[in-house]
């Protein structure tokens, strides 16, 4: 008989011994850490939550892959770095992925392929997507053991470049091409995702931003009627519609405020004062001062507290403005509260760069919005995996990519026996002790 097993050519000898490499290792996987994600997802139940919003009109007698299994398969692949549906054409036979999706590694059916997953992505309607958004807010609230007294919501938008004829994509000169500009909302303290809306590639108007925040605040208050909410955002959200909404809903806010002629006139004496102090003090670095005033634009319903940061350097003066109804000193509110908003850029980076949530290449808006929810599920899995690490360990501040390379990209050999499944991990696994700690922590948190 002829042996048609593929071999790897071109390997040089080692110590005069020839190397014979063949693809006959058996049931191996390079993503053994996906089994840890399986335990997290069993507790989170994100796939069940999303699947419950989609009406399944398929014939049960001819259905091999449930919506829950396909969503789980897609999320695990994204978390492990396979962001395209095409990758599942090969991964559908991977023994680790099959076990993560509750199928036996040898005798179990292969997972769904790219065409099946693409049909799933195009299945949800806009009403079903709205129900998913509500479920995501409920999931965020359910993640707390006790109701918090106060939460800080960070809101921002980011560019998502597209390269086709996707619905709602617009040309944006700042982004340098056609793009979406989705809105992201996170909880500042826990970094948990709350809401994601895929929208046209332009700056959100005040009415649109207020409509999104109204939706989020209303559903958070359904779970926590008495929680105090503070909204933090940049100048895109410092609009009269947003401020009026938050005041009506008894929420706090600290928002960036674009400068204008009136604000420049008000801050001009302070700029001269800071420049004089720097010149008299012969200081080479920057000199910074803060002042606050009551200001009301013509479009505002009333005057509000505006805080200005005046900074003078060798290049000249720079003034930044924020508007807030929070109590406290202007310097503290700007430097300690508002500037902490910069951490949200890292959260967007985790979501956009490390889970590849900008892979919105479907034509229909509904399909791309559903993809955004799938990538958010991968974000949840990686966030909870990182959160299972000890509080003072370096893994608590590691990026998702570091977590993926260290704890998910692990080679395993899988052997299905009659009474059990044997999983062999490499003896030289660099972080085997920490992996044991992570799994013990995940198991302790399971119901």
N, C-alpha and C positions, 0 to 999 in steps of 0.2 A: 504494500500500500504506500502511496505517496503522502508525504507530510506537507500540507499546504499552510502551516502556521507561519505567519509573517515573522521575519527576523529583522533586527536593526543592524544594518551594515556600517562599515567605516570606523569601527572601534579599534584603536591601537592596543597592542599587547601591554600587559602590566607585569613587570618582572619576568619577562620572556614567556608569560602565559597568555594564550589567546583568549579573547572575550567572545562568548557566544550569547547574544541577547535575542530572546524570542518573546513574542506576545502570547505566552501560555501560562501566565501567573494565576489565572482563575478569577474568582469574584473579588476584585480589588476596587477600591475607591480612593480618590484623592481628597475627598470632602467628608472625612469621618466625623468632623465636628458638627455636621448637620443634625446628628442625633441629639446634641445638646439643645439645638434650636427646636427640635421636636418636643422636648420636655417643656420648654418655655411656651410654645404655641398651645400645648395641651392645657396649660393653665390660663393663657391669655384668651384663647378661643376666638382669635381674630378672623380666621377663615370661616368658622361657623357664623359669626356675626355678619360678615359681608355676604356670604352665600344666602343667608335668610332673607336678604332684601331683593334677591333676583328670582323672578318667576321662572320655574323650569317647566317648559312645555314639551320636553322630549318624551319619547315613549320609554317608560321605565324598563320594559322588557328588552329594549335594544340599547340601553344606556350602560356603558362600562365605566365611565369616569363621572363621578358626582361633581357638582360645582365646588363643594368644600374641598375635595381632594385636589382639584385643578388649581384652586386659589392657593392652597397650601404648597403645592408643588412649585408654583410660580414664585411665591414669596421666599421659599427656601433657596431657590436658584438665584434670585436677586441678592439675597443676603450673602451668598457664597461667591458673588462676583459675576454671575451669568445673567446679565441684564436683558438679553435678547431672547425672544421666543425660539429662535432658530437653535439655540444651544440645547433646548430640551429634546431635539430629535435624537441626540446621543445620550443625554443624561437620563432619559426615560428608562434606560436599562441599568442605570447605576444602582448597585445594591444598597448603598447608604441612603440614597434619595428614596428608593422604594420603601425601605423600612421607615424612614421619616414620614412617609405618607401612608403608613399602616398597611403595607403590603409585604409579603414574604420576598426575600431577596432572590431566591431561585425559582420557586413555583408560582409566585405571584405575577399577575398581569403587569405588563410594562405600563408606565405612566403615559399621560396624554402627550401627543406630539404637537408640533407648532400649529398645524392647521386647526386642530381642536381647540387649542388655547386662544388662537386668534378669533374663533367664533365666540368663545366666552367673552373676550374683551369687547366685542361688538354687541353683546346681548343686552346689557343694562340700558334702560330708558333713563331720561333725565329725572323722572319721579323716583325711580329706584336709587339713583345716585344721591338724591336729596335725603332719602331714608338712610343711606350709608353714612352721610355726613352727620346726621343726628346720632346714629349709633356710635360714631367715633367720639363724639362729645360725651356720650354716656360711658364709653369705655374709659375715657380720661378720668371722669369723676369716680368710676368704680375702682380705679387704681389706688385710691387713698383709703387707708384703714380707718381714719377718723376725718371728719369734715374739717378742712382748714378754716381758720378765721379770715385769712386774706390770701388772694392769689394775684400774681402779676402776669398779665398777658402781653407778650411781645408780638407785635404785628409788623410785617414788612412784606415787600414784594421783590421779586428777582426776575431777571430775564432768562428766558428759555428759548434758545435759538432753534429754529426749524429750517428744514431744507426741502420742503415740498409744498403741496397745496392744502395744508391742514386748515380746517375750519377755525375761524377766529384769529388766525395768525395775521399780524400786521407788521408793516415795515417800521422799524424803530431805529432812528439814526444813532441814538446813544448806544444801543446794543450792536449796531453795525450790520443789520440785516433784518429779515423777517423773524418774528419771535412771538411767543406767549409771554405774559407777565403775571405768573400765578401769585396769589396772596398766601403767605404762610403765617400761622398763628401757633405759638408754643407757650407752655407754662415756663416762666423764667426760672423758677426754683428747681423744678425736677427735670427740665428739658423734654417733657413729654409732649408729643404732638396733639393738637386740638382740632385744627381745621385747615384744609387746603382747598383752594379754589383755582382752577385753571381758567384764565380769563385772557382777553385780547392783549396784544403787546403794546400797551400804552399805560400811562400813569392813571391810577384809579381816581375817579372824581370823588368829591366829598360825599355825594349821595350814594355812590356805589360802596365806598368804604363804610359808611354808616349802616348800610343795608347788611353787609357781611357781619359787622360787629353786633348789630341788633340780633341777628340769627344766633350767634355764638352765645351772647350774654343771656338771651331768653332761655336757651336750653341748659346752660350751666345753672341758672337760677331755678329751673325745674327740679334739678337734683339737689342743689344747695340754696334754699331760698334766702338765707341770711348771710351768705358769704360776701365779704367786701372785695370788690374787683377794681384793680388799677390797670389801665391800658397804657402801654408805652410804645411809641412809634416815632418815626422821623417826620420830616416836613410834609411828606405825602399825605399824612393823616392829621396834620394840624389845620383842619378845615372847620368852618362854623357848623356844618352838618354833624360832624363827628362829635364836637364839643357839646352841642345842644343835646344830642342823643345821650351821651354819657352823663350829663347833668340830670336829664330826665330820669335815667335809670339809677340814679344815686351811685354812680361809679366815680372813681378818681381817675385822673389822667395826667400824663406828663408827655408832651408832644413837641416835636421840633416845629419851628415857625420860620417860614421863609422871610428874609428881610425885604423891606420896601423903603420908599423915600421917607415916610414919616418916622419909621423906626431908626433910620440912619440919622435923621435930624435930632431925635431924642438922645441917641447914643453919642453924638459928636462931642459934647463936652467931656464925656467920660473917656473917649479916645485921646483927647488932648491931655487930660489929666494923667492917664497911664503913660503916654509918651513922655510927658514932662518928668514923671517919677523915674522913668528908665534913664533919661538923659542926666538928671541930677545925681542919680545914684551910680552912674557910670557902669551900669550892668550890661554884660555882653549877651546874656541869655534872654529869655522871654520874661515879660512882666505881665501878670494877669490880675484883673479885678472883676468883680461881679456887682451888678446893680439890678434893681427890679422896679417896675412901674406898673401902673394900671393903663391898659391900652385896649381900645376897641375899634376895630376896622368898621367901615360902613356896612359890610355884609354881616357883621356879628350882631347877635341879639342883645348883647350887653358887653361892657368892658370886663377884661379878665387880667389876671396877674401874669405879667411877662417878665422873665428873667433873662438878662443878657450877660454873656461872657465876653469881656473885652481883653484882647491879647495883643501885645505889641512886641515885635521882633525886629531884626535888622531889615527884613523885607517890608515892614510897615505894620499897619494895624489890621486886626481881623476881629469881627464881631459875630457871635452866634446867638440865636434867640431860641427860647423854649417857652411854652405856655403850660401852666399847670394849676390845678386846684388843690394840690397837696400842701399841707402845712410844713414849715421848716425854713431854714436859712437857704438863700439862693445858691450859695456856693455848694452846700451839701447836696441840694437837689440836682444841681447840674453835674457835679463831679462824681458823686457816689450813686445817684439813682439813675439819671438820664444816661450818662456815659456807660453804665453797665449794660446798656442796650447793645453794645458792641459784641457781647457774647452771642447774640442771636445770629450774627454773621457766621459763627462757627457751627451753629445748629443747621443753618441753611446749607452750609458746606457739607456737613455730614449727610444731609438728605439729598442734596443735588449731586455731589461729587462721588460719594462713597456708595450710595445706593443707585446712582445713575437715574434719578427721577426726571431728568430732562430728556429721556428717550420717549418723547411723545410724537412718534412718527406715524400714527394712524391718521386716516383722513377725517373721521368723525370726531367732533368734540367729546361726545359721550365716551367713546373708546379711550381717548387720551385722559379724560378725567378719571375713568376707572383704573387706568394704568397708574395714575398718581396715587390712588388709594392702595394699589398693590405694593408700590414702592414704599408707601407709608407703613404698611405692614412689615416690610423688611426692616425699616427704621426701628419699629417697636421691638422686633426680635433682637437686633444688635444692641439697642439701648438697654434692654433688660439683661442681656448676656453680660454687658459691661458692668451693669449695676450689681450683678451677683458677686463681683470681686470684692475682697475686703476693702473697707473704706479708706485705709491708709496705704493701700498698694498703688503702684504706678499704673495699674491697669484701669483704675477709675478715671484717669485723665487721658487714656490712650485714645487715638482716633479709631474710627470704625475699621479702617484699612488695617491697622495694627492688630486689632482684635480678630479680624478675618484671617490674616496670615498666620497668626499664632494659634488660634483655637479652632478654626474651621477647616483650614487646609492641612488636614492630618491624614496620612495614608492609613488605610485599614484593609485587612483581609477578612472577608465574610464567608462563613461556612454554615450552611443550613443543615442541621442534623435532625434526627427524628423527634427529639424531645426539647431541643433548644437551638438557638442561633449563636454560634461562637464568633466573636468579633476580636480580632487580634490587632492591637495597636503597636506601633514601632517601639522597641525597647529604648531607642535613643531619642524619644520625643523630648524636645528641649524644655517644655513647660508642663511636664506630666503632673507634677505635684500641684501646680495651680489649677490644672484642668480638673483634678480630683476635687479640689476645694470648690470650684465653680459648680460642678455637678451636685455636690453635697448641698450647696446653698440653694440651687434651683429646686432640688428635691424637697428641701425643707419648706420652701414657699409654695409647693404644690398643694392643692386641696386634698 
